Amino acid sequence: MSNFIIPYKGLEPNIHDSAFIAQNAVIIGDVDIGKESSIWFGCILRGDVYDIKIGARTNIQDASVIHTTQDFRGTYIGDDVTIGHAAVLHACTIEDFGFVGMQALVMDGAVIETKGMLAAGAMLTLGKVVPTGQLWAGRPARYMRDLTEEELESLSYSANHYVTLSREYL
């Protein structure tokens, strides 16, 4: 086991054998990582006060931080999700094919529904919901427009690209 995959209070991270975990990613406690997902360089996933669940073929890009809120809720990320570089996710839900842009912040109780997109640098505040097929941007984030067909298709491309890239690192 890596020095950076750390049990906490008897709970060990559960990482699928096909997942890619960068050598300096830190994964602590009650964390589940699904098939063919990837956790990139400098990420911190801290499942110490609640659980973190990550589905299949999801990519958490470099320097992202995922945490939870004690006595409130965990962080739940679906299948085929892309989390951009240096994003912060805290006690939130990102559904299948969701997209979180670089340096975005998703706060407690917020939800990005299936095929919803949060733009780079955006801040999705407490309890807000990005509906399916919408782009939200800004600080605080607000509805900008519906996603185009090309953008919706790119959500699958991004997830597949990172699965392929992670295979090269394994």
C-alpha positions as a Markdown table, in Angstrom:
| # | Residue | x | y | z |
|---|---|---|---|---|
| 1 | Met | 0.0 | 0.0 | 0.0 |
| 2 | Ser | 1.2 | 3.5 | -0.8 |
| 3 | Asn | 2.2 | 5.9 | 2.0 |
| 4 | Phe | -0.5 | 8.1 | 0.5 |
| 5 | Ile | -3.4 | 5.7 | 0.8 |
| 6 | Ile | -4.2 | 6.0 | 4.4 |
| 7 | Pro | -6.7 | 4.2 | 6.7 |
| 8 | Tyr | -8.6 | 6.3 | 9.1 |
| 9 | Lys | -10.4 | 4.9 | 12.2 |
| 10 | Gly | -10.4 | 1.4 | 10.7 |
| 11 | Leu | -11.7 | 2.5 | 7.3 |
| 12 | Glu | -9.5 | 1.8 | 4.4 |
| 13 | Pro | -9.9 | 3.3 | 0.9 |
| 14 | Asn | -11.5 | 0.8 | -1.5 |
| 15 | Ile | -9.9 | 1.2 | -4.9 |
| 16 | His | -10.8 | -0.9 | -7.9 |
| 17 | Asp | -7.8 | -2.8 | -9.3 |
| 18 | Ser | -8.3 | -1.1 | -12.7 |
| 19 | Ala | -8.2 | 2.5 | -11.3 |
| 20 | Phe | -5.2 | 4.7 | -11.8 |
| 21 | Ile | -3.9 | 6.5 | -8.7 |
| 22 | Ala | -1.0 | 8.9 | -9.2 |
| 23 | Gln | 1.9 | 8.3 | -6.9 |
| 24 | Asn | 1.4 | 11.5 | -4.9 |
| 25 | Ala | -2.4 | 11.5 | -4.7 |
| 26 | Val | -3.6 | 11.3 | -1.0 |
| 27 | Ile | -6.6 | 9.1 | -0.3 |
| 28 | Ile | -7.8 | 8.8 | 3.3 |
| 29 | Gly | -10.4 | 6.7 | 5.0 |
| 30 | Asp | -13.9 | 5.9 | 3.7 |
| 31 | Val | -13.3 | 6.4 | 0.0 |
| 32 | Asp | -14.5 | 4.1 | -2.8 |
| 33 | Ile | -13.1 | 4.5 | -6.3 |
| 34 | Gly | -14.7 | 2.6 | -9.2 |
| 35 | Lys | -13.5 | 0.7 | -12.2 |
| 36 | Glu | -11.2 | 2.5 | -14.7 |
| 37 | Ser | -11.4 | 5.8 | -12.7 |
| 38 | Ser | -8.3 | 8.0 | -12.4 |
| 39 | Ile | -7.0 | 10.2 | -9.5 |
| 40 | Trp | -4.3 | 12.4 | -10.9 |
| 41 | Phe | -1.2 | 14.1 | -9.4 |
| 42 | Gly | -1.5 | 16.1 | -6.2 |
| 43 | Cys | -5.2 | 15.2 | -5.5 |
| 44 | Ile | -6.5 | 14.9 | -2.0 |
| 45 | Leu | -9.6 | 12.8 | -1.2 |
| 46 | Arg | -10.3 | 12.9 | 2.5 |
| 47 | Gly | -13.0 | 10.5 | 3.6 |
| 48 | Asp | -12.4 | 11.1 | 7.3 |
| 49 | Val | -15.7 | 12.5 | 8.6 |
| 50 | Tyr | -18.1 | 11.0 | 6.0 |
| 51 | Asp | -17.8 | 8.9 | 2.8 |
| 52 | Ile | -16.6 | 9.7 | -0.7 |
| 53 | Lys | -17.9 | 7.5 | -3.5 |
| 54 | Ile | -16.6 | 7.7 | -7.1 |
| 55 | Gly | -18.1 | 5.7 | -9.9 |
| 56 | Ala | -16.6 | 4.1 | -13.0 |
| 57 | Arg | -14.5 | 5.9 | -15.6 |
| 58 | Thr | -14.4 | 9.1 | -13.7 |
| 59 | Asn | -11.4 | 11.4 | -13.7 |
| 60 | Ile | -10.3 | 13.6 | -10.9 |
| 61 | Gln | -7.6 | 15.9 | -12.4 |
| 62 | Asp | -4.4 | 17.3 | -10.8 |
| 63 | Ala | -4.5 | 19.2 | -7.5 |
| 64 | Ser | -8.2 | 18.7 | -6.9 |
| 65 | Val | -9.5 | 18.4 | -3.3 |
| 66 | Ile | -12.6 | 16.3 | -2.3 |
| 67 | His | -13.9 | 16.4 | 1.2 |
| 68 | Thr | -17.1 | 15.9 | 3.2 |
| 69 | Thr | -19.0 | 17.5 | 6.1 |
| 70 | Gln | -19.3 | 15.7 | 9.4 |
| 71 | Asp | -22.8 | 14.8 | 10.4 |
| 72 | Phe | -24.2 | 16.2 | 7.2 |
| 73 | Arg | -23.2 | 14.2 | 4.1 |
| 74 | Gly | -20.5 | 12.7 | 1.9 |
| 75 | Thr | -19.4 | 13.5 | -1.6 |
| 76 | Tyr | -20.9 | 11.4 | -4.3 |
| 77 | Ile | -19.5 | 11.3 | -7.9 |
| 78 | Gly | -21.1 | 9.2 | -10.6 |
| 79 | Asp | -19.8 | 7.4 | -13.7 |
| 80 | Asp | -18.0 | 9.1 | -16.6 |
| 81 | Val | -17.5 | 12.4 | -14.7 |
| 82 | Thr | -14.7 | 14.9 | -15.4 |
| 83 | Ile | -13.4 | 17.0 | -12.6 |
| 84 | Gly | -11.0 | 19.6 | -13.9 |
| 85 | His | -7.6 | 20.6 | -12.4 |
| 86 | Ala | -7.6 | 22.2 | -9.0 |
| 87 | Ala | -11.3 | 21.9 | -8.4 |
| 88 | Val | -12.7 | 21.7 | -4.8 |
| 89 | Leu | -15.7 | 19.5 | -4.1 |
| 90 | His | -17.2 | 19.5 | -0.6 |
| 91 | Ala | -20.1 | 17.4 | 0.5 |
| 92 | Cys | -21.8 | 17.5 | -2.9 |
| 93 | Thr | -23.1 | 15.3 | -5.7 |
| 94 | Ile | -22.0 | 15.1 | -9.3 |
| 95 | Glu | -24.2 | 12.8 | -11.3 |
| 96 | Asp | -23.1 | 10.7 | -14.3 |
| 97 | Phe | -21.4 | 12.5 | -17.2 |
| 98 | Gly | -21.3 | 15.7 | -15.0 |
| 99 | Phe | -18.5 | 18.2 | -15.7 |
| 100 | Val | -16.7 | 20.5 | -13.2 |
| 101 | Gly | -14.3 | 22.9 | -14.8 |
| 102 | Met | -10.8 | 23.8 | -13.6 |
| 103 | Gln | -10.6 | 25.7 | -10.3 |
| 104 | Ala | -14.3 | 25.4 | -9.8 |
| 105 | Leu | -15.8 | 25.0 | -6.3 |
| 106 | Val | -18.9 | 22.9 | -5.5 |
| 107 | Met | -20.1 | 23.5 | -2.0 |
| 108 | Asp | -22.2 | 21.5 | 0.6 |
| 109 | Gly | -25.4 | 20.0 | -0.7 |
| 110 | Ala | -24.9 | 21.3 | -4.2 |
| 111 | Val | -25.8 | 18.9 | -7.1 |
| 112 | Ile | -24.7 | 18.8 | -10.7 |
| 113 | Glu | -27.2 | 16.6 | -12.5 |
| 114 | Thr | -26.5 | 14.1 | -15.2 |
| 115 | Lys | -24.8 | 15.9 | -18.2 |
| 116 | Gly | -24.7 | 19.2 | -16.3 |
| 117 | Met | -21.7 | 21.5 | -16.6 |
| 118 | Leu | -20.0 | 23.9 | -14.1 |
| 119 | Ala | -17.6 | 26.3 | -15.9 |
| 120 | Ala | -14.0 | 26.8 | -14.9 |
| 121 | Gly | -13.6 | 29.1 | -11.9 |
| 122 | Ala | -17.3 | 28.9 | -11.0 |
| 123 | Met | -18.6 | 28.6 | -7.4 |
| 124 | Leu | -21.7 | 26.5 | -7.0 |
| 125 | Thr | -23.0 | 27.6 | -3.6 |
| 126 | Leu | -24.8 | 25.7 | -0.8 |
| 127 | Gly | -27.6 | 23.5 | -2.1 |
| 128 | Lys | -27.8 | 24.8 | -5.6 |
| 129 | Val | -28.6 | 22.5 | -8.5 |
| 130 | Val | -27.2 | 22.5 | -12.0 |
| 131 | Pro | -30.0 | 20.8 | -14.1 |
| 132 | Thr | -29.3 | 18.3 | -16.8 |
| 133 | Gly | -28.0 | 19.8 | -20.0 |
| 134 | Gln | -27.2 | 23.3 | -18.6 |
| 135 | Leu | -24.0 | 25.3 | -18.2 |
| 136 | Trp | -23.6 | 27.4 | -15.1 |
| 137 | Ala | -20.8 | 29.9 | -14.6 |
| 138 | Gly | -19.7 | 32.7 | -12.3 |
| 139 | Arg | -19.0 | 33.3 | -8.6 |
| 140 | Pro | -21.6 | 32.6 | -7.4 |
| 141 | Ala | -22.6 | 30.3 | -10.3 |
| 142 | Arg | -25.8 | 31.0 | -12.2 |
| 143 | Tyr | -27.5 | 29.6 | -15.3 |
| 144 | Met | -25.8 | 30.7 | -18.5 |
| 145 | Arg | -27.3 | 28.6 | -21.3 |
| 146 | Asp | -28.3 | 25.1 | -22.4 |
| 147 | Leu | -25.4 | 23.0 | -23.6 |
| 148 | Thr | -25.1 | 22.4 | -27.4 |
| 149 | Glu | -25.3 | 18.9 | -28.8 |
| 150 | Glu | -21.5 | 19.0 | -29.4 |
| 151 | Glu | -20.8 | 19.9 | -25.8 |
| 152 | Leu | -23.1 | 17.1 | -24.6 |
| 153 | Glu | -21.2 | 14.7 | -26.8 |
| 154 | Ser | -17.8 | 16.0 | -25.5 |
| 155 | Leu | -18.7 | 14.8 | -22.0 |
| 156 | Ser | -18.3 | 11.2 | -23.1 |
| 157 | Tyr | -15.2 | 12.1 | -25.0 |
| 158 | Ser | -13.5 | 13.6 | -21.9 |
| 159 | Ala | -14.3 | 10.6 | -19.8 |
| 160 | Asn | -13.0 | 8.2 | -22.4 |
| 161 | His | -9.9 | 10.2 | -23.1 |
| 162 | Tyr | -8.9 | 10.0 | -19.4 |
| 163 | Val | -9.5 | 6.3 | -19.3 |
| 164 | Thr | -7.1 | 5.9 | -22.3 |
| 165 | Leu | -4.6 | 8.3 | -20.8 |
| 166 | Ser | -4.6 | 6.5 | -17.4 |
| 167 | Arg | -3.9 | 3.1 | -19.2 |
| 168 | Glu | -0.7 | 4.6 | -20.4 |
| 169 | Tyr | 0.4 | 5.5 | -16.8 |
| 170 | Leu | -0.5 | 2.0 | -15.6 |
